[in-house]
Amino acid sequence: MPGEVKRRYDSPRRRQQAAATRSGILDAAERLFERHGYVQTSVESVAAAAGVSARTIYLAFGSKSGLLRALWNLRLRGDEGEQPVGERTWFLAVIAEPDPKRALRLNIRNAKLVRQRAGRLLDVIRDAAVSDTEVADLWARIQREFYENQRTVVEALHRRRALRTGLGVTRATDVLWTLNHPDVYRLLVGERGWSRDQHERWLVDVLSALLLAPDA
């Protein structure tokens, strides 16, 4: 009929196909970024590896840096949901945990799982940030958000009066952020050959001694 607005055709099958295409693009990008680095990987090479056109990637992600950002968000969060880390069930469980040492252990366990999913990708982002301003912005955002999430953990401990006497929230956050940082993990596990479990046990013991009151 004249003037009738044409409705977009949509279906569960089409959504599934679009999700599968997106997943294939992200998987291909991850392989190439980790193998060749960000700078040496072109959108065209990702498109070829994923079996799609470069135009499809630009329409879905906007740019190569947008593709990297989407891949990081996926690996950080563990799925394609929009909820930030601070609203994830696995993070909220740390904040709700009444036992301070167990809360630290859960926080460190979460960080370990993220590193298993995204550790190599984080190296890609760090290296690319030197020469690409958009990736540098992503790297800065990653550092800022990680610090803010660690501060949220410390604030929960502070509310429970679990911090050592005289240790303020900011200093405690600096300590937690530094020792739980991927760079320390990379040094001990990647360079010195510690196992992931050894690193986790050591970190729980050290952070408990540095941050928690003796009776916490």
C-alpha positions as CSV (number, residue, x, y, z in Angstrom):
1,M,0.0,0.0,0.0
2,P,1.2,3.6,-0.7
3,G,2.9,5.2,2.3
4,E,3.2,1.9,4.1
5,V,6.6,1.6,5.9
6,K,8.4,-1.5,5.0
7,R,9.2,-3.6,8.0
8,R,12.7,-5.0,8.3
9,Y,12.7,-8.7,8.0
10,D,14.2,-10.3,11.1
11,S,14.3,-13.9,12.3
12,P,16.1,-16.0,14.9
13,R,18.0,-17.7,12.0
14,R,19.2,-14.4,10.7
15,R,20.3,-13.3,14.1
16,Q,22.1,-16.6,14.6
17,Q,23.9,-16.2,11.3
18,A,24.9,-12.7,12.1
19,A,26.2,-13.8,15.5
20,A,28.2,-16.7,13.9
21,T,29.7,-14.3,11.3
22,R,30.7,-11.9,14.1
23,S,32.2,-14.7,16.1
24,G,34.2,-15.9,13.1
25,I,35.6,-12.5,12.4
26,L,36.6,-12.0,16.1
27,D,38.3,-15.5,16.2
28,A,40.2,-14.8,12.9
29,A,41.3,-11.4,14.2
30,E,42.5,-12.8,17.5
31,R,44.6,-15.5,15.6
32,L,46.2,-12.9,13.3
33,F,46.7,-10.2,15.9
34,E,48.5,-12.7,18.2
35,R,50.5,-14.2,15.3
36,H,51.6,-11.1,13.5
37,G,50.8,-8.2,15.8
38,Y,48.3,-5.4,15.4
39,V,50.2,-3.2,13.0
40,Q,51.1,-6.0,10.6
41,T,47.5,-7.4,10.5
42,S,45.2,-5.7,8.0
43,V,41.4,-5.7,7.9
44,E,41.7,-7.4,4.5
45,S,43.7,-10.2,6.0
46,V,41.2,-10.7,8.8
47,A,38.3,-10.7,6.2
48,A,40.1,-13.3,4.1
49,A,40.7,-15.5,7.2
50,A,37.1,-15.2,8.3
51,G,35.6,-15.7,4.8
52,V,33.9,-12.3,4.6
53,S,34.4,-9.0,2.8
54,A,36.4,-6.2,4.4
55,R,33.2,-4.1,4.1
56,T,31.4,-6.5,6.4
57,I,34.1,-5.9,9.0
58,Y,33.9,-2.1,8.7
59,L,30.1,-2.2,8.9
60,A,30.2,-4.3,12.1
61,F,33.2,-2.8,13.9
62,G,33.9,0.6,12.2
63,S,37.7,0.2,12.0
64,K,40.6,-2.1,12.8
65,S,40.9,-0.5,16.3
66,G,37.1,-1.0,16.7
67,L,37.6,-4.7,15.9
68,L,40.4,-4.9,18.5
69,R,38.3,-3.1,21.1
70,A,35.3,-5.5,20.5
71,L,37.7,-8.5,20.8
72,W,39.1,-7.2,24.0
73,N,35.6,-6.6,25.5
74,L,34.6,-10.2,24.5
75,R,37.6,-11.8,26.1
76,L,37.5,-9.6,29.2
77,R,33.8,-10.2,29.9
78,G,33.6,-13.8,28.6
79,D,30.6,-13.1,26.4
80,E,29.0,-10.6,24.1
81,G,26.9,-9.0,26.8
82,E,27.1,-5.3,27.4
83,Q,27.4,-5.4,31.2
84,P,30.7,-3.9,32.4
85,V,32.9,-6.0,34.6
86,G,31.7,-4.2,37.7
87,E,28.1,-5.5,37.1
88,R,29.1,-9.1,36.3
89,T,28.0,-11.8,38.7
90,W,31.5,-13.1,39.1
91,F,32.7,-9.6,40.2
92,L,29.7,-8.9,42.4
93,A,30.4,-12.2,44.2
94,V,33.7,-10.7,45.4
95,I,32.1,-7.6,46.8
96,A,29.4,-9.7,48.5
97,E,31.8,-12.2,50.1
98,P,31.9,-11.6,53.9
99,D,35.2,-13.4,54.5
100,P,38.0,-10.9,53.6
101,K,40.6,-13.5,52.7
102,R,38.2,-15.4,50.5
103,A,37.1,-12.1,48.8
104,L,40.8,-11.5,47.9
105,R,41.1,-15.1,46.7
106,L,38.0,-14.7,44.5
107,N,39.3,-11.5,43.1
108,I,42.6,-13.0,42.2
109,R,40.9,-16.1,40.7
110,N,38.8,-13.8,38.5
111,A,41.9,-12.0,37.3
112,K,43.6,-15.3,36.5
113,L,40.6,-16.4,34.4
114,V,40.7,-13.2,32.5
115,R,44.4,-13.6,31.9
116,Q,43.8,-17.1,30.6
117,R,41.3,-15.7,28.1
118,A,43.0,-12.5,27.1
119,G,46.6,-12.5,28.3
120,R,48.2,-12.7,24.8
121,L,45.7,-10.2,23.5
122,L,46.7,-7.8,26.2
123,D,50.3,-8.0,25.0
124,V,49.1,-7.1,21.5
125,I,47.3,-4.1,22.8
126,R,50.2,-2.9,24.9
127,D,52.6,-3.2,22.0
128,A,50.2,-1.5,19.5
129,A,49.5,1.4,21.9
130,V,53.0,2.8,21.2
131,S,52.2,3.5,17.6
132,D,48.4,3.8,17.4
133,T,46.6,6.6,19.2
134,E,43.2,4.8,19.2
135,V,44.8,1.7,20.7
136,A,46.7,3.9,23.2
137,D,43.3,5.1,24.3
138,L,42.1,1.6,24.7
139,W,45.2,0.7,26.7
140,A,44.6,3.7,29.0
141,R,41.0,2.7,29.5
142,I,42.0,-0.9,30.4
143,Q,44.4,0.4,33.0
144,R,41.9,2.8,34.4
145,E,39.0,0.3,34.6
146,F,41.2,-2.3,36.2
147,Y,42.3,0.2,38.8
148,E,38.7,1.2,39.5
149,N,37.5,-2.4,39.9
150,Q,40.4,-3.1,42.3
151,R,39.4,0.0,44.3
152,T,35.8,-1.3,44.5
153,V,37.2,-4.5,46.0
154,V,39.2,-2.5,48.5
155,E,36.3,-0.3,49.4
156,A,34.2,-3.4,50.2
157,L,37.0,-4.6,52.5
158,H,37.2,-1.2,54.1
159,R,33.4,-1.2,54.8
160,R,33.9,-4.5,56.7
161,R,36.8,-2.9,58.7
162,A,39.1,-5.6,57.3
163,L,42.0,-3.4,56.2
164,R,45.1,-3.1,58.3
165,T,45.2,-0.2,60.7
166,G,46.4,3.0,59.1
167,L,46.1,1.6,55.6
168,G,43.8,3.9,53.6
169,V,41.7,2.9,50.6
170,T,43.9,4.6,48.1
171,R,47.2,3.1,49.3
172,A,45.5,-0.3,49.6
173,T,44.2,0.0,46.1
174,D,47.6,0.9,44.8
175,V,49.0,-2.3,46.4
176,L,46.3,-4.5,45.1
177,W,46.3,-3.0,41.6
178,T,50.1,-3.4,41.4
179,L,50.5,-6.9,42.6
180,N,47.4,-8.2,40.8
181,H,48.5,-6.5,37.6
182,P,49.1,-8.6,34.5
183,D,52.7,-7.3,34.3
184,V,53.6,-9.0,37.6
185,Y,51.9,-12.2,36.4
186,R,53.9,-12.0,33.2
187,L,57.2,-11.7,35.0
188,L,56.6,-14.6,37.4
189,V,54.7,-17.0,35.2
190,G,56.0,-16.0,31.8
191,E,59.6,-15.1,32.7
192,R,60.3,-17.1,35.8
193,G,58.3,-20.2,35.0
194,W,55.9,-20.2,38.0
195,S,52.7,-22.2,37.5
196,R,49.4,-20.3,37.5
197,D,48.5,-22.0,40.7
198,Q,51.8,-21.1,42.4
199,H,51.3,-17.5,41.4
200,E,47.7,-17.5,42.7
201,R,48.7,-19.0,46.1
202,W,51.6,-16.6,46.5
203,L,49.4,-13.6,45.6
204,V,46.7,-14.6,48.1
205,D,49.3,-14.9,50.9
206,V,51.1,-11.7,50.1
207,L,48.0,-9.6,49.7
208,S,46.4,-11.0,52.8
209,A,49.6,-10.1,54.8
210,L,49.8,-6.6,53.3
211,L,46.2,-5.5,53.2
212,L,44.2,-7.3,55.9
213,A,44.0,-6.7,59.6
214,P,45.4,-9.6,61.7
215,D,42.0,-10.5,63.0
216,A,40.2,-10.2,59.6
